[in-house]
Amino acid sequence: MSTIPKTHLVSGFETTGSYDVIKTLEVETPQITSPTDIIIKNKYAGVNFIDGYFRMGVYPSANKPHIFGREGSGVVTAVGDAVTKYKVGDNVAYMSPNAFAQHVKLPEDYIQILKLKNEASESDFKIYGGALLQSLTALTFITEAHEVKKDEFILVWAAAGGVGSILVQLASQRGAKVIAIASTTDKLEKAKELGAEYVINYKTEDVVARVKDITGGKGVAASFNSVGKSSFESSFESLARKGTLVSFGNASGVVPPFAINRLSAKNITLLRPQVFGYITEESEWKHYSTILREELDSGKLKFEISKVYPLKDYSQAAKDLESGATTGKLVIEIPQ
Ligand code: NDP
C-alpha cells in the first residue's frame, strides 16, 4: 500500500516569464492509480537550460503549474500491484519531466530509468541525478549526429559548460583533436584539462581565422554548437568540405531560418537533434546508459558538479546557468 503524502513541494510556474515566475508550490502528490505505476521519492535533480525555455515560453508547456526538472534520482517508495521490474527501496535515476518535486510518478515500462546499486551513496544519487541528460546528449551526438573519429578536428562550443565539458572529454577519448571555444581564460583552462588540444576565446579572437590556422586551412570535420544564434555563422564558416554542423541549443537565442542552398558550397551536413530522439527504444537506452555508467563508474568521464542548490533556490540556479557564468553541472537537492 502507498504511504505517499497527500501534498508535496515542487518548483514550477503558472505563467511564463522571467525568474520571478519561479515558485515553490505545494500541490497534490501523484498517487498510484494504475497497477503499473511506480512512485519515486526524489533526492537530486539536474538543472538544464530546457527548464528556462519552458519558463520563457520558447517551448510550449501544456501543464499548469508546469513543474520544472527533466532528470533526477531517488528511491522507489510505492509500486502498483502488477509491477514486477521495480520494488519499494530500489534506487533509480531517470530522465523525465516533473523532477523538481518531492515525488514523481512513472509507468513501469518507462524507458529512461536506470537502476542504481542497492548501496548507492549520497554522492551516487547526486551524480546520477544530474548526469544523464547532458552526458547522454554528448554521447549520442558524437556517435550518431556526427560519428567522431580519431585524428579529425572537432569544434566544441561552451566547452567548459555542462554538455560541452562532456563533449570535450568523450571526443578526446576517441582520439579526435578537440578545439574548445569559451568566453574566459579559466573556462579554456578547464577545457584543456579535460582533453582539448586547442582553445579559442571567442571574445578576443576571430574564431574562423583561428580554426583555419589550426587546421591548415581545411576547417573542422564537425562543430558541436549549443550556443545557437550568436555563433551559428562562425560555426558554419569553420567547417571543412563535407563537414557537419550539429546545432543543438539556444543558449544565446534561437538560430534564425536558414537557406538550405548554402549547404551545397561545401557539401555540408546540418543537424538540429535532440537527445530523446536517440534514446527512445529500450535497446537504445540500454546501449547508451550502459556506456555512460561504465564511463562514470570507472572515472574515465569526470562529471563536475559545480554547485548544489536547495529546491527553494531554483530561481537562483536558473539565473546562474542562464547568465553563462557557470561551469560543469548545477544540481537541485530535494527536501526529504
Ligand atoms: P552550459 O553549461 O553549456 O551553459 C551555457 C553556456 O553557453 C554558457 O556557460 C556560455 O559559455 C555559453 N553562452 C554563450 N552565449 C550565451 C548567452 N548569450 N547566454 C548564456 N550562455 C551563453 O549549458 P548546458 O550544457 O546545460 O546546455 C547548453 C545548451 O545545450 C542549451 O541551449 C541546452 O538547451 C542545449 N541542450 C540541448 C539538448 C538537445 O537534446 N538538443 C540536450 C541538452 C542541452 P561560454 O561563456 O563559454 O560562451
Residues whose N, C-alpha, C, O or C-beta is under 5 A from the ligand:
A	BS01	NDP	V47 N48 F49 I50 L133 T137 A158 A159 G161 G162 V163 G164 I181 A182 S183 K187 S226 V227 F248 G249 N250 A251 S252 P273 Q274 V275 L321 E322 S323 G324 A325 T326 G328
